[in-house]
Amino acid sequence: MKFSEFMAYFLVAFGVTFAANSIVVFAYNIVAHGQGAFDLRMTLIFAFTLGLFFPIMDILLTGRRDMR
């Protein structure tokens, strides 16, 4: 996997995770607390973690380690 492919995969995973987590956290806060609060710090940490996890797991499972 080339570095550009890795970054593209990271950005897609980061974006999807960020969007999904934002909606879930916002909906949870409306239901549980009665106010629409948004926890940006936790959403960014979760999105960054999964953004790194998915491309690395793809490299490990497919055996494509060429980062040129």
Contacts in CASP RR format, 6 or more apart in sequence:
PFRMAT RR
TARGET T0000
AUTHOR 0000-0000-0000
METHOD contacts of the structure
MODEL  1
MKFSEFMAYFLVAFGVTFAANSIVVFAYNIVAHGQGAFDLRMTLIFAFTL
GLFFPIMDILLTGRRDMR
1 9 0 8 1.000
1 55 0 8 1.000
1 58 0 8 1.000
1 59 0 8 1.000
1 62 0 8 1.000
1 64 0 8 1.000
1 65 0 8 1.000
1 66 0 8 1.000
1 67 0 8 1.000
2 66 0 8 1.000
2 67 0 8 1.000
2 68 0 8 1.000
3 67 0 8 1.000
3 68 0 8 1.000
6 55 0 8 1.000
6 59 0 8 1.000
6 67 0 8 1.000
9 54 0 8 1.000
9 55 0 8 1.000
9 58 0 8 1.000
10 51 0 8 1.000
10 52 0 8 1.000
10 54 0 8 1.000
10 55 0 8 1.000
13 50 0 8 1.000
13 51 0 8 1.000
13 53 0 8 1.000
13 54 0 8 1.000
13 55 0 8 1.000
14 47 0 8 1.000
14 48 0 8 1.000
14 50 0 8 1.000
14 51 0 8 1.000
15 47 0 8 1.000
17 46 0 8 1.000
17 47 0 8 1.000
17 50 0 8 1.000
17 51 0 8 1.000
18 43 0 8 1.000
18 44 0 8 1.000
18 47 0 8 1.000
21 42 0 8 1.000
21 43 0 8 1.000
21 46 0 8 1.000
21 47 0 8 1.000
22 38 0 8 1.000
22 43 0 8 1.000
25 38 0 8 1.000
25 39 0 8 1.000
25 42 0 8 1.000
25 43 0 8 1.000
26 36 0 8 1.000
26 37 0 8 1.000
26 38 0 8 1.000
29 35 0 8 1.000
29 36 0 8 1.000
29 37 0 8 1.000
29 38 0 8 1.000
30 36 0 8 1.000
58 64 0 8 1.000
59 65 0 8 1.000
END
